[in-house]
Amino acid sequence: MIRVLLVHDTCLMRSVLAERLDREPDLEVVHTAWPGAAARARTARPDVCVADLDCSDSYGMAPLADLCEQAARAGTARPPRLVVLASTQRPGLLRRAAEAQAAGYVDKASTAAQLIRAIREVVAGKRFVDESLGFGFLRAAEMPLTQRELSVLALAARGASIAEIAGSLHLSRGTVRNYMAAITRKTGARNRVDAIRISQGEGWV
């Protein structure tokens, strides 16, 4: 039996998808929204975590790495394999999933049968990538911001001031302003607010 933890912030979608997966004789499914995902991973001890990359605005970016780490700490023989539900519209999220070492990538516009196939393949030690996500991966590779710029932008997106960003990252205020200017230029934005909007739309922060 394959134990599956399904993480999705939309209750109706999550319930319907969990019910469909549970019909498979070899799948045992539990589900939760992102705020309870880490705790549920520890108790459910899943073989596979299926995670929707879009979180509610109140929770922020999906903590993918933490999700699997928490499950591993529960004493499983190996960390659970990660399958993500993604779309080409937010390539930055695909990049984050790759950094979290996701083994499966399923297009959110795909079918339940495709997700079931992905679950079975990653449990067998294979990788699964929906062909329709290929363009999204190409866009993800073209992400223009450096890791430091992303750190600055992520704090700015949470409403931090220049002084607060400088304090958090141990930078001078002038350096933070330079980073914000570079971010605005690289994203083609009009100003800081526009840069945040563009970057959130792409899934970079």
C-alpha positions as CSV (number, residue, x, y, z in Angstrom):
1,M,0.0,0.0,0.0
2,I,1.3,3.4,-1.0
3,R,0.6,6.1,1.7
4,V,-0.1,9.5,0.1
5,L,-0.2,12.9,1.8
6,L,-2.1,15.4,-0.4
7,V,-1.5,19.0,0.4
8,H,-3.8,21.6,-1.3
9,D,-5.2,24.8,0.1
10,T,-8.6,24.7,-1.7
11,C,-10.8,22.4,0.4
12,L,-13.2,21.4,-2.3
13,M,-10.5,20.5,-4.8
14,R,-8.5,18.7,-2.2
15,S,-11.5,16.6,-1.0
16,V,-12.5,15.6,-4.5
17,L,-9.0,14.7,-5.6
18,A,-8.4,12.7,-2.3
19,E,-11.6,10.8,-2.9
20,R,-10.5,10.0,-6.5
21,L,-7.1,8.8,-5.4
22,D,-8.5,6.7,-2.6
23,R,-10.5,4.6,-5.1
24,E,-7.2,3.1,-6.2
25,P,-6.6,-0.2,-4.5
26,D,-2.9,0.5,-3.8
27,L,-3.3,4.1,-2.5
28,E,-4.1,5.2,1.0
29,V,-4.7,9.0,1.1
30,V,-4.7,11.6,3.8
31,H,-5.1,15.3,3.0
32,T,-4.5,18.7,4.5
33,A,-4.1,22.4,3.7
34,W,-0.6,23.9,3.8
35,P,-0.7,25.4,7.3
36,G,-1.1,21.9,8.8
37,A,1.1,20.1,6.3
38,A,4.3,19.7,8.3
39,A,2.5,18.3,11.3
40,R,0.4,15.9,9.2
41,A,3.6,14.7,7.4
42,R,5.1,13.7,10.8
43,T,2.0,11.7,11.8
44,A,1.0,10.2,8.5
45,R,4.5,9.1,7.5
46,P,3.7,9.1,3.8
47,D,5.6,7.4,1.0
48,V,4.7,10.2,-1.3
49,C,3.8,13.9,-0.7
50,V,1.6,15.3,-3.4
51,A,1.7,19.1,-3.1
52,D,0.0,21.9,-4.9
53,L,2.6,24.7,-5.4
54,D,0.1,27.5,-5.0
55,C,-0.4,28.5,-1.3
56,S,-3.0,30.8,0.0
57,D,-1.8,34.4,0.3
58,S,-1.8,34.2,4.1
59,Y,0.7,31.4,4.2
60,G,3.2,32.4,1.6
61,M,5.4,30.2,-0.5
62,A,5.0,26.4,-0.2
63,P,7.6,25.1,2.3
64,L,8.4,22.0,0.1
65,A,11.7,21.1,1.7
66,D,10.2,21.3,5.2
67,L,7.3,19.1,4.2
68,C,9.5,16.1,3.4
69,E,12.0,16.8,6.2
70,Q,9.2,16.6,8.8
71,A,8.0,13.3,7.4
72,A,11.5,11.9,7.4
73,R,11.9,12.8,11.1
74,A,9.0,10.6,12.0
75,G,11.2,7.6,11.5
76,T,10.4,6.5,8.0
77,A,13.0,4.3,6.2
78,R,13.5,7.0,3.7
79,P,12.2,10.6,3.1
80,P,8.9,10.6,1.1
81,R,9.1,11.2,-2.6
82,L,7.7,14.6,-3.6
83,V,5.2,15.1,-6.5
84,V,4.1,18.6,-7.2
85,L,1.0,20.0,-9.0
86,A,2.2,22.9,-11.1
87,S,1.5,25.1,-14.1
88,T,3.5,26.8,-16.8
89,Q,2.2,30.2,-15.7
90,R,4.4,30.4,-12.6
91,P,7.8,29.0,-13.6
92,G,9.4,30.3,-10.4
93,L,7.5,27.6,-8.5
94,L,8.8,24.9,-10.8
95,R,12.3,26.1,-10.0
96,R,11.6,26.0,-6.3
97,A,10.3,22.5,-6.6
98,A,13.4,21.4,-8.4
99,E,15.5,22.9,-5.6
100,A,13.4,20.9,-3.2
101,Q,14.3,17.8,-5.2
102,A,10.8,16.9,-6.3
103,A,10.7,13.7,-8.2
104,G,7.4,14.2,-10.0
105,Y,5.8,17.2,-11.8
106,V,2.2,17.0,-12.8
107,D,0.4,19.7,-14.8
108,K,-2.6,21.0,-12.8
109,A,-4.6,21.0,-16.1
110,S,-3.9,17.2,-16.4
111,T,-6.1,14.3,-15.4
112,A,-6.3,12.3,-12.1
113,A,-5.0,9.3,-14.1
114,Q,-1.8,11.2,-14.9
115,L,-1.3,12.0,-11.2
116,I,-1.8,8.4,-10.2
117,R,0.7,7.4,-12.8
118,A,3.2,9.9,-11.4
119,I,2.7,8.6,-7.8
120,R,3.4,5.0,-8.8
121,E,6.4,5.9,-10.9
122,V,8.1,8.0,-8.2
123,V,7.5,5.3,-5.6
124,A,9.3,2.9,-8.0
125,G,12.3,5.2,-8.0
126,K,11.6,6.9,-11.3
127,R,11.1,10.6,-12.2
128,F,8.0,11.9,-13.8
129,V,7.6,15.1,-15.7
130,D,4.4,16.1,-17.6
131,E,5.4,17.0,-21.1
132,S,3.2,20.1,-21.0
133,L,5.4,21.6,-18.3
134,G,8.5,21.7,-20.6
135,F,8.0,25.4,-21.5
136,G,7.6,26.3,-17.9
137,F,10.9,24.7,-17.1
138,L,12.5,26.7,-19.9
139,R,11.1,29.9,-18.4
140,A,12.2,28.9,-14.9
141,A,15.8,28.6,-16.2
142,E,15.6,32.2,-17.5
143,M,14.8,33.6,-14.0
144,P,16.8,36.8,-13.9
145,L,17.3,37.4,-10.2
146,T,20.2,36.2,-8.0
147,Q,19.6,34.4,-4.7
148,R,20.5,37.5,-2.8
149,E,18.1,39.6,-4.8
150,L,15.4,37.0,-4.2
151,S,16.0,37.2,-0.4
152,V,15.7,41.0,-0.5
153,L,12.5,40.8,-2.7
154,A,10.9,38.2,-0.5
155,L,11.3,40.4,2.6
156,A,10.0,43.4,0.6
157,A,7.0,41.4,-0.5
158,R,6.1,40.8,3.2
159,G,6.1,44.6,3.8
160,A,9.6,45.0,5.3
161,S,11.1,48.4,5.1
162,I,14.6,49.1,3.7
163,A,15.9,49.4,7.2
164,E,14.3,46.1,8.2
165,I,15.6,44.3,5.2
166,A,19.1,45.6,5.9
167,G,18.9,44.4,9.5
168,S,17.6,41.0,8.5
169,L,20.2,40.3,5.9
170,H,23.1,42.2,7.6
171,L,23.5,44.7,4.8
172,S,23.7,48.4,4.6
173,R,20.6,50.4,3.6
174,G,22.4,51.7,0.5
175,T,23.2,48.1,-0.5
176,V,19.5,47.1,-0.1
177,R,18.5,50.1,-2.2
178,N,21.0,49.0,-4.9
179,Y,19.5,45.5,-4.9
180,M,16.0,46.9,-5.2
181,A,17.1,49.1,-8.1
182,A,18.6,46.0,-9.8
183,I,15.5,44.0,-9.2
184,T,13.3,46.7,-10.7
185,R,15.5,46.9,-13.7
186,K,15.8,43.1,-14.3
187,T,12.0,42.5,-13.9
188,G,11.1,45.4,-16.2
189,A,9.0,46.9,-13.4
190,R,8.1,50.6,-12.9
191,N,8.8,50.6,-9.2
192,R,9.3,48.4,-6.1
193,V,5.5,47.5,-5.8
194,D,5.4,46.6,-9.5
195,A,8.5,44.4,-9.1
196,I,6.9,42.5,-6.3
197,R,3.7,42.1,-8.3
198,I,5.6,40.7,-11.3
199,S,7.7,38.4,-9.2
200,Q,4.8,37.0,-7.3
201,G,3.0,36.4,-10.6
202,E,5.9,34.4,-11.9
203,G,6.2,32.5,-8.6
204,W,9.7,33.8,-7.8
205,V,8.7,34.9,-4.3
